[in-house]
Amino acid sequence: MQRVFSNALSRPYAFRSPVPGTEYAAWIISHDRTQTAAERDKIAAELVGSGCRYAVCSGFEASKWDDAVDLAFLDTSAEFKPPDDRFVMTSWHCQEPLQDIAEFFVLNTSFDFFEPSAFVIVAIGDDPGVQQAEALVRGLLQSNKTMEPTR
């Protein structure tokens, strides 16, 4: 069963996984235009450290969020060579409609042997679109259960 969670973060930023001990896909929706690189790096490290295996980054400075998660993953190894079985995929989505990003989040965040059982939406700052994003993800997961595979 796939579950959906959303976390709205405000200063001082700190992320705690709603699914401890479970690997998950995260959708970072950045709305805070005053965020610092240190805040972004801290949250990225908390995401990776808590089991995030795919980070979909959108909103303000989405590409910097993508980079921060990539670097947080590399930082999990002293030699910057973490094991492949812990690989964290990332993507960034600039100026794309929420519907398109939600579809990507639900339909394209499985890879190799990872298939998310939990989808975590992480809002950075006050973003009124987070509730809509969560509703879209829930709707897509529900409709995906009833879809027949195409061959």
N, C-alpha and C positions, 0 to 999 in steps of 0.2 A: 504494500500500500504506500502510495506516495503522499507525503504530507507537505503542507505549505505553511511557512511562518513569515512574519514580517517584524523587523526591528527598526524602530525610529531612533536614531542616535542624536544626541545633542551634547554640547560641551559640558563637562570635559568628556571627550569621546572615549568610549570603551566598548568593546564588543565581547559578548558572551554567547556562545552557541546555544540555540534553543534545543539542540539535539546532541548533548554531550556523548562522545564515544561513537558517533555516527558520521560517516563521510557524507557530504552534501554539495549541492550546487548553490552558488550565491549570485544574486543579482544586486550589484551595488548601484544605487541611484543617488548620485551626488548632486546636492542642491545648494550646499554652502559655498558661496563664492569667497569666503574669508578663511577657508581651511588652509592649514599650513602643510608643508611637505612632511614635517615630523608627525602631525596628526594622521595624515594619510598612511605613512609608513607603519605607524603603531597599529592602526586598524587592520592593515593588510597582513601584518605579522600575526595578529590575533585571529584573523580568518584562517590563514594557512595553518597555524598551530592548533586550531580547533577542529580541523577535518575538512575544510573547503577543498574540493578537488577540481572545481570549475568556477571561475569568476567571470561573470558577464558584467561589464562596466559601462555605465551610461551616465549622462548628465554632465555637469561641470567638470572639466578636465578629465574626461573619461579615459583618454590615452595615458594620462599620468597614473590613474588608478590601476590600469592594466600593467604598467611598468612596475608599480609598487608591489603588486601581488607577485609578479614574476621574480622580483628581487627578494621578496620575503621567502619565496620557495627556495631560491638559491642559498639564502642565508641559513637554511635548516641544516646545512652541511658545512663543516669547517673548511673543506676543500672546495666548496661551491660545486659539488657534484652529488646532489641528493639522489637516492635510488629512483630508478624509473617507475617502480611500482607505487611511488608516492607522488608522481608527477601532477602538477596543478596546471590545468589549461586555463587560458584567459582569452577574452575577446573584448573589444571596445566598440561602442555604437554611438556615433555622434549624430545628433539631429535626426534620429529615426523615430517614427511613431511608436508609442508604447506598445501597440498591438504587434508590430513587427518584432520588437525586442522580446516581448512575452513569448511569441511563437518560437523564436530562436532559443530562449531560455528553457522552454519545455521540451522542444523537439530535437535540439542539437547539443545538449550538454552531456551526452553519454559518449564514452570513448573507451577503447581497449576493453578492460574488464570492469570499468566503472559505469554504473547506471545509478543515477541519484534516486534515493528513496525519500529524500527531503530536499525541498526547494526553499531557500532562505532569502528573503528580500531584505536588503539592508539600506535604509534611507539615511543619508548623511545630511543632517540639517532638516529644516522644516520643508517638506515637499508634499503639496496637496495631491500629487499624482500617485502616491504610494498605494492608497486604497484602491484606485483604479487598476494599478499594476497587479495587486494581489487578486482582485476580482478576475482579471484577464487570465492570470496563471491558473486559478482554480477552475475557471470555465474550460480552459484548454485541456487541463488534466482530466476533467470529467468527460469531455467530448472525445478525448484520445482513448479512453477506456472502451468506448462503444464503436470506435472506428475499426473497420476490417483492414488488415494489411493489404497493400497493393503489391502485385507481382507482375 
